[in-house]
Amino acid sequence: MRCATIVSYVNGTNALLKIFSKNRKEAISIINSMTIKSFCAYIKKNIQQNKHLII
């Protein structure tokens, strides 16, 4: 997913995954079950709430 690549490049993979779950495997599962549209919407909504996770 292009969006995931861009977000993880800018913020780091761990920061991206922690937006979805503290558990890495669970976060990957959640991301893989989403559509591109729902992934992007979730990131836009939650990235501000999880600013402390972003380096």
TORKOL-4160 file (C-alpha; in steps of 0.2 Angstrom, whole numbers, padded with zeros to 4 digits, m for minus):
55
<pt num="1" X="0000" Y="0000" Z="0000"/>
<pt num="2" X="0007" Y="0017" Z="m0005"/>
<pt num="3" X="m0001" Y="0026" Z="0009"/>
<pt num="4" X="0007" Y="0014" Z="0022"/>
<pt num="5" X="0024" Y="0015" Z="0014"/>
<pt num="6" X="0024" Y="0034" Z="0014"/>
<pt num="7" X="0017" Y="0035" Z="0032"/>
<pt num="8" X="0030" Y="0022" Z="0038"/>
<pt num="9" X="0044" Y="0031" Z="0029"/>
<pt num="10" X="0040" Y="0048" Z="0037"/>
<pt num="11" X="0036" Y="0042" Z="0054"/>
<pt num="12" X="0044" Y="0025" Z="0056"/>
<pt num="13" X="0036" Y="0008" Z="0055"/>
<pt num="14" X="0034" Y="0006" Z="0073"/>
<pt num="15" X="0025" Y="0022" Z="0075"/>
<pt num="16" X="0013" Y="0017" Z="0061"/>
<pt num="17" X="0009" Y="0001" Z="0068"/>
<pt num="18" X="0006" Y="0008" Z="0086"/>
<pt num="19" X="m0008" Y="0019" Z="0079"/>
<pt num="20" X="m0017" Y="0003" Z="0076"/>
<pt num="21" X="m0012" Y="m0008" Z="0091"/>
<pt num="22" X="0002" Y="m0010" Z="0103"/>
<pt num="23" X="0004" Y="m0028" Z="0097"/>
<pt num="24" X="0014" Y="m0028" Z="0081"/>
<pt num="25" X="0005" Y="m0044" Z="0074"/>
<pt num="26" X="m0012" Y="m0037" Z="0078"/>
<pt num="27" X="m0008" Y="m0021" Z="0070"/>
<pt num="28" X="m0003" Y="m0029" Z="0054"/>
<pt num="29" X="m0018" Y="m0040" Z="0054"/>
<pt num="30" X="m0029" Y="m0024" Z="0056"/>
<pt num="31" X="m0020" Y="m0015" Z="0042"/>
<pt num="32" X="m0022" Y="m0030" Z="0030"/>
<pt num="33" X="m0040" Y="m0031" Z="0033"/>
<pt num="34" X="m0043" Y="m0013" Z="0028"/>
<pt num="35" X="m0047" Y="m0005" Z="0011"/>
<pt num="36" X="m0035" Y="0008" Z="0005"/>
<pt num="37" X="m0049" Y="0021" Z="0008"/>
<pt num="38" X="m0052" Y="0016" Z="0026"/>
<pt num="39" X="m0034" Y="0014" Z="0030"/>
<pt num="40" X="m0031" Y="0032" Z="0024"/>
<pt num="41" X="m0046" Y="0039" Z="0034"/>
<pt num="42" X="m0040" Y="0030" Z="0050"/>
<pt num="43" X="m0023" Y="0037" Z="0048"/>
<pt num="44" X="m0029" Y="0055" Z="0045"/>
<pt num="45" X="m0041" Y="0053" Z="0060"/>
<pt num="46" X="m0029" Y="0045" Z="0072"/>
<pt num="47" X="m0012" Y="0052" Z="0068"/>
<pt num="48" X="m0015" Y="0068" Z="0078"/>
<pt num="49" X="m0021" Y="0058" Z="0093"/>
<pt num="50" X="m0005" Y="0048" Z="0093"/>
<pt num="51" X="0007" Y="0062" Z="0089"/>
<pt num="52" X="0018" Y="0056" Z="0104"/>
<pt num="53" X="0022" Y="0040" Z="0095"/>
<pt num="54" X="0029" Y="0049" Z="0080"/>
<pt num="55" X="0047" Y="0053" Z="0081"/>
